Amino acid sequence: MSFVEKIKKERDIVYYIRSTPEDKIPSWFFLKLNPLKRESFDRVMSGTTTFDLADYGEILHSGYGDQAPQELKQTMRDEYGVEYDS
């Protein structure tokens, strides 16, 4: 990875989001947030309405289950500095 690519990735905001909608299968997402949409993203995340994550940035990875695979989580930590709750 070049120096420019590394600096660019350090500025990216990537969230690890887990969702368990009522009566549905749990799922997880890695979202690279569009910086111009951060305020509106924070608002919808703190609310209770349904929304489409793709409206707020680029979905890098997604899948079904309680958590993303450990290898992918480590890759996202290494590439984007994503932190995880316990």
C-alpha positions as CSV (number, residue, x, y, z in Angstrom):
1,M,0.0,0.0,0.0
2,S,1.4,3.4,-1.0
3,F,1.8,6.3,1.5
4,V,-1.1,8.2,-0.2
5,E,-3.4,5.1,0.0
6,K,-2.5,4.7,3.7
7,I,-3.3,8.3,4.5
8,K,-6.6,8.1,2.6
9,K,-7.7,5.0,4.5
10,E,-6.8,6.6,7.8
11,R,-9.3,9.4,7.1
12,D,-12.1,6.9,6.2
13,I,-14.8,6.4,8.8
14,V,-15.8,2.8,8.9
15,Y,-18.5,1.4,11.2
16,Y,-19.2,-2.1,12.2
17,I,-23.0,-2.4,12.6
18,R,-24.9,-5.3,13.9
19,S,-28.7,-5.5,13.5
20,T,-31.3,-7.9,14.8
21,P,-34.6,-6.7,13.4
22,E,-37.7,-8.2,15.1
23,D,-38.7,-11.6,13.6
24,K,-35.7,-11.5,11.2
25,I,-32.3,-13.0,10.9
26,P,-29.4,-11.1,12.6
27,S,-27.0,-9.4,10.2
28,W,-23.8,-7.3,10.2
29,F,-22.3,-4.6,8.0
30,F,-19.1,-2.7,7.5
31,L,-20.1,0.8,6.3
32,K,-17.7,3.3,5.0
33,L,-19.5,6.5,5.9
34,N,-19.8,9.4,3.5
35,P,-18.4,12.3,5.6
36,L,-21.0,14.7,4.2
37,K,-23.7,12.5,5.7
38,R,-22.3,12.0,9.2
39,E,-24.9,14.2,11.0
40,S,-27.9,12.6,9.3
41,F,-26.4,9.2,9.9
42,D,-25.9,9.9,13.6
43,R,-29.6,11.0,13.8
44,V,-31.0,7.9,12.1
45,M,-28.8,5.6,14.1
46,S,-30.1,7.1,17.4
47,G,-33.7,6.8,16.2
48,T,-36.1,3.9,15.7
49,T,-37.1,4.2,12.1
50,T,-36.0,1.8,9.4
51,F,-33.4,3.1,6.8
52,D,-31.1,1.9,4.1
53,L,-27.4,2.0,5.1
54,A,-26.4,2.4,1.5
55,D,-27.9,5.9,1.6
56,Y,-25.1,6.9,4.0
57,G,-22.0,5.4,2.4
58,E,-20.5,2.3,0.9
59,I,-21.2,-1.1,2.3
60,L,-17.8,-2.8,2.3
61,H,-18.9,-6.1,3.6
62,S,-22.1,-7.6,5.0
63,G,-23.5,-11.0,6.0
64,Y,-26.0,-12.9,8.2
65,G,-25.3,-14.0,11.7
66,D,-24.6,-12.5,15.1
67,Q,-21.1,-11.3,14.1
68,A,-18.8,-10.9,11.2
69,P,-16.1,-13.6,10.8
70,Q,-13.1,-13.0,13.1
71,E,-10.7,-12.9,10.1
72,L,-12.7,-10.2,8.4
73,K,-12.9,-8.2,11.6
74,Q,-9.1,-8.3,12.0
75,T,-8.7,-7.3,8.3
76,M,-11.0,-4.3,8.9
77,R,-9.2,-3.4,12.0
78,D,-5.8,-3.5,10.2
79,E,-7.1,-1.6,7.1
80,Y,-9.4,1.0,8.6
81,G,-8.8,1.0,12.4
82,V,-12.3,-0.3,13.1
83,E,-12.9,-0.8,16.9
84,Y,-15.3,-3.4,18.3
85,D,-17.5,-3.5,21.4
86,S,-17.1,-6.6,23.6
